[in-house]
Structures are given as C-alpha cells and as structure tokens.
Amino acid sequence: MTEDKKGRKKIEIVKMDNDANIQVTFSKRRQSLFKKASELCTLCGVGMGVIVFSPGQKVFSFGTPDVRSVINNFQNHNHNPLIYSNDGLNPAIQNLNSILSQEVETLEIEKRRREVLDEIRKKREETKKSWEKPLKQLDLKQNTDLISALENLKMKLKIQRSQPFQAIDPLNYYGGSNNNIVGGGNVDPFDQTRML
C-alpha cells in the first residue's frame, strides 16, 4: 500500500482545462513573476520589462523604471542616461525597487495576519452568545462557564446589598441650581452614586 505524501507535488506542465483554475494560477504566478523581475532588477542593476496578457485578454505589465523606457531602449539599442549610470541602474531606481520589495513583503505578512484574524473571528462567532441557547443545547464547558458567571454575579450582588447606603449632602450647598456651590465646580445633587 502506498502512502499519500502531503506537500508540494510536481505538476505536469500542460494547459489546464478548468477556467477557474486557469485564472487562479495565472494570478498567483503573475505576481510571483513580477516579484522575481523586481528582485532581478534590484540585485543585478538591470532594466527589465514584462508584458503579460491574461486569459481574459487583460494586459499586465512590469517595468524598471517603466515598460515604455525598456521598449524604447530595446528598439534604439541605447541607454537612457537618466535611468542608467556607469555602475548600472540609477540609485533612485534601485531605491524604488527596494521599496517595492519591502511593500510586497509587508503585503504578504498582512495577508497572513488577516487569515489568522479571520479564523479567530470565525471561532468567536461560533461560541458567541451561548447564554441565549436553551440550557439543553449547551455543552459542558458552556454550562460551567454560565454557572460560574452567575455565581460571580450573585456574590457581587450580596456584597453590594450588605454595604449600607448613605445619603450624602454636598458640602456648601445652599439650594437652587448646582452653580450656587461655594468654591466652584459642578456637583450634580442628583448623582445616584452620592445619594439615594
């Protein structure tokens, strides 16, 4: 009996039949192709242009510094002095390529973070509002959580009931509105935390 090994498998390089798979594969590999082109430009200091037509006949392009400059250089067989220096690619272009690489990495990190947060949100929604379910539908953990929450509430109510309430008159209050308080300040004479 052979074991199914998980992980990456080699796929046969032939045209796919399923249109949905074609679109997904095109999108992922196009991003990878552009990322590799950017890395090659940054590492080797070269100008590069990539033009890709999607299965839906949309045009996608990547160029360093831009596709038109690369095409013009290719047609004219000369180098634009604004793009290239004696040492290779212009430092400003190299800087932009490194910024692009950093942004792509940040985007990948944020995508992974979003996946984790979506998973957490999904789990919370599944366990959310378990107290609204009928008691017979609660599992053991939900039941014990509900019992402990009710016991804590009961204890807090007992503590509050045992403490005597006192009516406290605000000092220096001469009647009328709250603005007649000597010493300034706004004291609400009907504040329920101060008097009942």
C-alpha positions as CSV (number, residue, x, y, z in Angstrom):
1,M,0.0,0.0,0.0
2,T,1.5,3.4,-1.0
3,E,1.3,6.4,1.3
4,D,0.0,9.7,0.1
5,K,2.7,12.2,0.9
6,K,1.4,15.7,1.6
7,G,3.3,18.8,0.5
8,R,4.3,20.1,-2.9
9,K,3.8,17.8,-5.8
10,K,5.3,18.2,-9.3
11,I,2.6,19.1,-11.7
12,E,2.7,18.3,-15.4
13,I,3.2,21.5,-17.4
14,V,0.3,21.3,-19.8
15,K,-2.6,23.7,-20.4
16,M,-5.3,23.4,-17.7
17,D,-8.9,22.6,-18.6
18,N,-10.8,24.3,-15.8
19,D,-11.2,28.0,-16.4
20,A,-11.4,28.8,-12.6
21,N,-8.1,27.0,-12.0
22,I,-6.5,28.9,-15.0
23,Q,-7.5,32.3,-13.6
24,V,-6.2,31.5,-10.1
25,T,-3.0,30.0,-11.3
26,F,-2.4,33.0,-13.7
27,S,-3.0,35.5,-10.9
28,K,-0.6,33.8,-8.5
29,R,2.1,33.1,-11.0
30,R,1.9,36.6,-12.5
31,Q,2.6,38.1,-9.0
32,S,5.5,35.7,-8.5
33,L,6.9,36.6,-11.9
34,F,6.7,40.3,-11.3
35,K,8.3,39.9,-7.8
36,K,11.2,37.9,-9.4
37,A,11.6,40.5,-12.1
38,S,11.8,43.2,-9.4
39,E,14.4,41.2,-7.4
40,L,16.5,40.6,-10.5
41,C,16.5,44.4,-11.3
42,T,17.5,45.2,-7.7
43,L,20.2,42.6,-7.4
44,C,21.8,43.0,-10.8
45,G,21.0,46.6,-11.6
46,V,19.4,46.0,-14.9
47,G,16.3,47.4,-16.7
48,M,13.6,44.9,-17.4
49,G,10.1,44.9,-18.9
50,V,7.5,42.2,-18.6
51,I,4.2,42.3,-20.5
52,V,1.5,39.6,-19.9
53,F,-1.9,39.1,-21.3
54,S,-4.4,37.3,-19.0
55,P,-6.7,34.6,-20.2
56,G,-9.4,37.3,-20.2
57,Q,-7.2,39.4,-22.6
58,K,-6.3,42.0,-19.9
59,V,-2.8,43.5,-20.1
60,F,-0.5,43.4,-17.1
61,S,3.0,44.9,-17.2
62,F,6.0,45.4,-15.0
63,G,9.0,47.6,-16.0
64,T,12.0,49.0,-14.4
65,P,11.9,52.0,-14.5
66,D,8.8,51.6,-16.8
67,V,7.8,49.4,-19.7
68,R,8.0,52.2,-22.3
69,S,11.6,53.1,-21.4
70,V,12.6,49.4,-21.7
71,I,10.9,49.1,-25.1
72,N,12.5,52.3,-26.3
73,N,15.9,51.1,-25.1
74,F,15.4,47.8,-26.8
75,Q,14.3,49.4,-30.1
76,N,17.1,52.1,-30.1
77,H,19.8,49.8,-28.6
78,N,21.0,52.7,-26.4
79,H,20.8,53.5,-22.7
80,N,18.9,56.4,-21.3
81,P,21.3,58.4,-19.1
82,L,18.5,59.2,-16.6
83,I,17.9,55.5,-16.0
84,Y,21.4,54.1,-16.2
85,S,24.7,55.3,-14.7
86,N,28.2,53.9,-15.3
87,D,27.7,51.5,-12.4
88,G,24.4,50.1,-13.7
89,L,20.9,51.2,-12.7
90,N,20.3,54.7,-11.3
91,P,20.4,54.8,-7.5
92,A,16.9,56.3,-7.4
93,I,15.5,53.4,-9.4
94,Q,17.3,50.9,-7.1
95,N,15.8,52.7,-4.1
96,L,12.3,52.4,-5.7
97,N,12.9,48.7,-6.4
98,S,13.9,48.0,-2.8
99,I,10.8,49.9,-1.5
100,L,8.6,47.8,-3.8
101,S,10.2,44.6,-2.5
102,Q,9.6,45.7,1.1
103,E,6.0,46.6,0.3
104,V,5.4,43.2,-1.3
105,E,6.8,41.5,1.8
106,T,4.6,43.7,4.1
107,L,1.6,42.8,2.0
108,E,2.3,39.1,2.4
109,I,2.6,39.5,6.1
110,E,-0.6,41.4,6.3
111,K,-2.4,38.7,4.3
112,R,-1.2,36.0,6.7
113,R,-2.3,38.2,9.6
114,R,-5.7,38.7,8.1
115,E,-6.1,34.9,7.7
116,V,-5.3,34.4,11.4
117,L,-7.7,37.2,12.5
118,D,-10.5,35.8,10.2
119,E,-10.0,32.4,11.8
120,I,-10.2,33.9,15.3
121,R,-13.3,35.9,14.4
122,K,-14.9,32.8,13.0
123,K,-14.3,30.8,16.2
124,R,-15.7,33.7,18.3
125,E,-18.8,33.9,16.2
126,E,-19.3,30.1,16.7
127,T,-19.1,30.5,20.5
128,K,-20.8,33.9,20.7
129,K,-24.0,34.3,22.8
130,S,-24.0,30.7,24.2
131,W,-26.2,32.1,27.0
132,E,-29.0,32.7,24.6
133,K,-29.3,29.0,23.7
134,P,-31.6,26.7,25.6
135,L,-29.8,25.1,28.5
136,K,-30.2,21.6,27.0
137,Q,-28.2,22.7,23.9
138,L,-25.1,23.9,25.9
139,D,-22.1,21.7,26.2
140,L,-20.2,21.0,29.4
141,K,-17.8,23.9,29.1
142,Q,-20.5,26.4,28.2
143,N,-22.6,25.1,31.1
144,T,-19.8,25.5,33.6
145,D,-18.9,29.0,32.3
146,L,-22.5,30.1,32.6
147,I,-22.7,28.7,36.2
148,S,-19.5,30.4,37.3
149,A,-20.6,33.7,35.7
150,L,-24.0,33.5,37.6
151,E,-22.2,32.7,40.9
152,N,-19.9,35.7,40.5
153,L,-22.9,37.9,39.8
154,K,-24.7,36.6,42.9
155,M,-21.6,37.3,45.1
156,K,-21.3,40.8,43.8
157,L,-25.0,41.4,44.5
158,K,-24.6,40.1,48.0
159,I,-21.6,42.4,48.7
160,Q,-23.5,45.4,47.4
161,R,-26.6,44.6,49.4
162,S,-24.5,44.2,52.6
163,Q,-22.9,47.7,52.3
164,P,-25.1,50.4,53.9
165,F,-26.2,53.2,51.6
166,Q,-25.8,56.7,52.9
167,A,-27.4,59.9,51.7
168,I,-24.6,62.4,51.4
169,D,-25.4,66.1,51.2
170,P,-23.0,68.0,49.1
171,L,-21.0,70.4,51.3
172,N,-21.6,74.1,51.0
173,Y,-24.8,73.6,49.0
174,Y,-27.2,76.5,49.5
175,G,-30.1,75.3,47.3
176,G,-31.1,76.4,43.9
177,S,-29.0,75.3,40.9
178,N,-25.7,73.5,41.1
179,N,-23.9,76.7,40.2
180,N,-24.6,78.1,43.7
181,I,-21.8,76.0,45.2
182,V,-19.3,77.9,47.2
183,G,-15.8,77.0,46.0
184,G,-16.8,76.4,42.3
185,G,-17.1,73.2,40.4
186,N,-20.1,71.4,39.1
187,V,-21.7,68.9,41.5
188,D,-24.8,67.0,40.5
189,P,-27.1,67.0,43.5
190,F,-29.0,64.1,41.9
191,D,-26.0,61.9,41.4
192,Q,-27.1,58.4,42.4
193,T,-23.6,57.4,43.5
194,R,-23.6,60.1,46.1
195,M,-27.1,59.9,47.5
196,L,-30.3,57.9,47.2
